[in-house]
Amino acid sequence: MNILAFDLGASSGRALIGRFDGARLSIEEAHRFPNQMIRMRGHFYWDVQRLFAEMQTGLQKAVNTARITAMGIDTWGVDGCFVGRGDTFLGFPYAYRDFSLKNMKACSKKLGAEFIYERTGIQFMPFNTLFQFFQHKRSRAPQLKAADAFLFIPEFFRYLFTGERATEYTIASTSQMVNARTRTWDEEIIAKLRVPRGLFGDIIEPGTVCGAVEGTDIKAIAVAGHDTGSAVVSVPAVQSGDDWAWLSSGTWSIIGIETKTPITTPEAFATNYSNEGGVFGTVRFLRNVAGLWLCQECARIWKARGQEYSYAELDRMAREAAPGGPLINVNDPRFNAPDDMPAEIQAACREGSQPVPHSPGEIQRCILESLARAYKATLDDLTTASGKRFSKLHMVGGGIQNRLLNQMTADACGITVEAGPVEGTAIGNIVMQLVALGELRDLQQAREVIRASFPTEVYEPEAV
């Protein structure tokens, strides 16, 4: 059986074909394309028209390669598109880096931070959909009156393919507008926000068939639409338990555990942990940490200056740089969207009376060591908030190709790190489609197939 997964991240998108023989799964890339925010008149947007054209190309390439049974789409969270009556496209969607901390604080003050967290259990981040709508409301955005629906990014693309509108639970949960206990829209929050309730459709669970791609018999399946939700599905844990945590490594780093019930205790609120939706009734108790975005932005700036390096070259130079150098707070809002990331990192070190990194290798090592330190702090907070201790950290996603960061993480956290699979998000996307099609029974069987199909690497803490 051949399954197509569209996996879109903040820096690239892929169409991957999953081939399942009943026991093992293999994947093959059919199409890859770049993604980046576009800036117009001082605002950041996503170029969804170009992205959809790339996805159509990916679908055609996949169909030319194999008989495709089904397809699913996962993307980043929180952002979405407004659709008007008569299927009218109401403009490019704002990108999450367009929204400010000031706006988040104003909304939290008006609605009540404790009230929001107790109901949604979601981490406070400036770009959450709740705060996006608060800003739209304050600025009297014309889309609010013209729109017939608000569709998160994966739902919007599936709608373009099928003509059907649906809102899947994991992606909706990133909004900070879904009740953590009922797994439905929180009516009180929407009422307090004073935005049209009709914009938000009924929520469906991941693994639901949502029609077919128009003009074909290819089923469109609502997978865990939030890319982290799909990535967590791919964690090759032998069995459910309390002694492991997971880290999805990519443009963002996200650290958490899998639970059956949300955790909205004062400790969870104080440490800003999030209860995002998972598959099969689970909750992803997690916190976002800045990830390889800092490395990606540095590489982009150096390339613009005529110094183009591959990530492999940057990692080699980082290994050669002296350890124990300057450290930065990777979660500082100053690193969200600076004009010049290397200069911003140097300024932060200078302001902190630390040695200033100059070469690309020194800057890369500063970022990686700082990320590992942030992972350690986040894991410590996770222990406090959940009351659990961990002996293993499962790392999945494209970021695990950075073996230096994997080892630094094991060293900083002082626990075993098991890295793999690399294409965790796409694999999680594919296996949820196989569940929807009746080829796999449940999450445990899906993870058994993943462990049998894809290699992992183990990193033990080393003395530093």
C-alpha positions, -999 to 999 in steps of 0.1 A, spaced: 0 0 0 13 35 -9 5 65 12 14 102 5 24 125 33 28 162 29 50 176 57 54 214 57 78 232 81 88 268 85 118 264 62 108 236 37 81 213 26 82 177 14 59 151 -3 70 117 8 56 83 -3 52 57 24 53 20 13 38 -5 37 40 -42 31 20 -52 62 50 -55 85 75 -28 76 74 7 63 97 25 40 96 61 28 107 78 -4 109 115 -11 88 125 -42 92 163 -40 109 189 -19 105 227 -19 116 257 1 93 277 24 99 310 41 79 339 54 74 368 30 75 404 42 52 430 28 45 464 42 60 456 75 41 423 81 51 386 78 29 363 57 29 327 43 29 324 5 2 297 5 -5 300 -32 30 290 -41 30 263 -15 -2 248 -28 13 248 -63 43 229 -50 20 204 -32 1 199 -65 35 192 -82 43 167 -54 10 149 -57 15 146 -95 51 132 -90 38 107 -64 10 96 -87 35 91 -115 56 69 -92 30 47 -75 -7 41 -70 -15 63 -41 -43 52 -17 -45 82 6 -28 114 16 -24 135 47 -10 169 56 8 182 86 22 217 92 33 241 119 6 252 143 -14 284 152 -16 301 118 -45 299 94 -64 313 65 -97 332 63 -121 319 37 -151 340 26 -185 331 13 -185 314 -21 -150 299 -14 -134 334 -16 -97 335 -7 -93 364 17 -56 371 14 -23 357 26 -23 343 62 -2 362 87 29 343 98 34 336 135 64 358 139 43 388 130 27 389 165 40 407 195 46 400 232 28 433 240 -4 420 223 -2 387 242 1 406 275 -29 428 267 -51 398 258 -40 379 289 -48 409 311 -82 413 296 -93 377 297 -72 366 327 -41 345 323 -52 320 350 -86 317 334 -71 310 300 -46 284 313 -71 266 335 -94 260 306 -69 254 277 -37 243 295 -17 259 267 17 276 269 16 314 266 33 323 233 29 356 215 18 340 183 -10 317 197 -42 319 176 -60 334 206 -37 364 206 -38 366 168 -76 370 169 -73 395 198 -50 416 175 -74 412 146 -103 423 168 -84 454 181 -73 464 146 -107 458 132 -93 435 106 -118 433 76 -114 395 74 -134 391 106 -165 404 89 -159 390 54 -149 355 65 -171 325 65 -145 302 81 -110 301 96 -90 271 86 -56 262 101 -29 258 75 -31 220 70 -70 222 69 -68 250 43 -46 229 20 -68 198 25 -98 220 16 -81 232 -16 -75 196 -26 -110 183 -16 -134 212 -13 -143 199 22 -138 219 54 -129 202 87 -109 211 118 -86 184 133 -80 183 170 -42 184 173 -39 215 152 -69 232 168 -54 226 202 -24 249 194 -48 278 192 -52 283 230 -90 283 223 -98 246 228 -108 232 261 -82 208 273 -107 185 290 -136 184 265 -114 185 234 -139 210 218 -138 248 213 -140 266 246 -172 286 242 -164 310 271 -131 320 257 -145 326 222 -174 346 238 -150 368 258 -129 373 227 -160 386 208 -151 371 175 -177 353 153 -183 318 166 -192 306 131 -156 309 120 -147 277 138 -160 244 126 -167 212 146 -135 195 157 -127 160 145 -102 135 158 -70 126 140 -74 95 117 -107 107 102 -113 103 64 -123 137 50 -134 130 14 -111 125 -15 -88 146 -37 -110 161 -64 -109 141 -96 -93 111 -80 -101 82 -57 -72 92 -33 -87 95 2 -78 127 22 -72 118 58 -70 142 87 -38 130 104 -23 148 134 -23 180 115 1 197 139 36 186 128 47 180 164 16 158 169 27 137 140 63 137 152 53 123 186 34 95 170 67 84 155 86 81 188 98 44 188 92 38 225 90 1 232 59 7 254 41 34 272 57 44 304 67 73 327 105 71 323 109 87 289 104 121 274 106 132 238 122 161 219 111 171 184 142 188 169 138 211 140 133 249 133 116 247 167 126 224 196 97 210 215 101 189 246 74 169 264 58 137 275 27 118 265 -2 117 291 -38 106 292 -51 137 310 -41 174 309 -19 188 336 -31 223 345 -16 226 380 -1 258 394 34 242 388 25 236 351 12 272 348 43 287 365 66 268 342 46 277 311 39 241 300 14 233 273 -13 206 270 -16 201 232 -38 175 216 -25 140 208 -38 109 190 -59 82 205 -71 104 233 -36 114 245 -23 148 255 12 162 246 24 179 278 52 201 264 70 234 261 84 251 230 120 260 230 138 280 203 154 255 179 176 254 148 159 286 136 189 305 149 213 283 129 191 286 98 190 324 100 228 327 105 233 305 75 209 327 55 228 359 65 262 345 57 250 333 23 237 368 15 272 381 23 288 356 -1 298 331 26 277 300 19 281 270 42 263 237 43 250 227 77 276 199 77 304 225 73 290 246 101 288 216 124 324 207 115 335 242 123 315 241 156 333 209 166 366 227 160 357 257 180 367 258 217 340 244 241 327 262 271 324 296 253 296 322 256 260 312 261 228 330 251 192 327 262 178 311 230 143 319 241 149 357 243 123 374 220 152 394 204 160 362 184 125 358 170 130 377 138 161 400 139 174 415 107 209 401 113 210 369 135 248 367 138 250 403 149 222 398 174 240 369 190 272 388 192 254 418 208 237 395 234 271 381 243 287 416 245 258 429 267 262 399 290 299 406 294 308 374 278 335 367 251 320 376 217 320 348 191 333 360 157 338 331 133 309 311 119 321 281 139 322 300 171 287 314 166 274 279 156 289 264 188 275 291 209 240 283 195 243 246 200 257 248 235 230 273 244 203 250 230 216 220 250 215 241 282 179 252 274 169 216 269 183 207 303 164 236 320 132 226 302 136 189 312 141 200 348 109 220 347 91 191 331 101 169 361 88 196 384 55 201 366 48 164 360 63 148 391 81 123 369 118 115 364 133 104 331 160 79 321 157 84 284 151 112 260 137 103 225 148 128 199 130 128 165 129 151 134 153 165 110 174 183 137 188 150 149 210 149 118 231 173 139 250 147 159 270 173 178 238 187 192 225 152 201 257 145 221 256 179 238 220 172 248 229 139 264 258 155 282 238 185 294 207 165 305 227 136 319 205 109 304 205 86 275 194 101 242 179 79 215 178 97 182 155 86 153 137 85 131 149 115 111 117 118 91 96 114 123 69 139 113 62 123 79 63 88 94 38 98 121 16 113 94 18 80 73 11 56 102 -20 76 112 -33 72 77 -26 34 79 -47 34 112 -75 52 94 -74 27 66 -75 -3 90 -40 -14 82 -27 -7 118 -47 -13 150 -34 13 174 -5 35 186 14 7 201 13 -14 169 23 17 149 53 23 170 63 -14 168 63 -11 130 83 22 132 110 6 155 113 -24 131 115 -2 100 139 27 109 173 28 127 180 49 157 213 61 173 220 61 211 240 88 228 253 83 263 263 112 286 301 119 284 322 135 311 327 172 302 
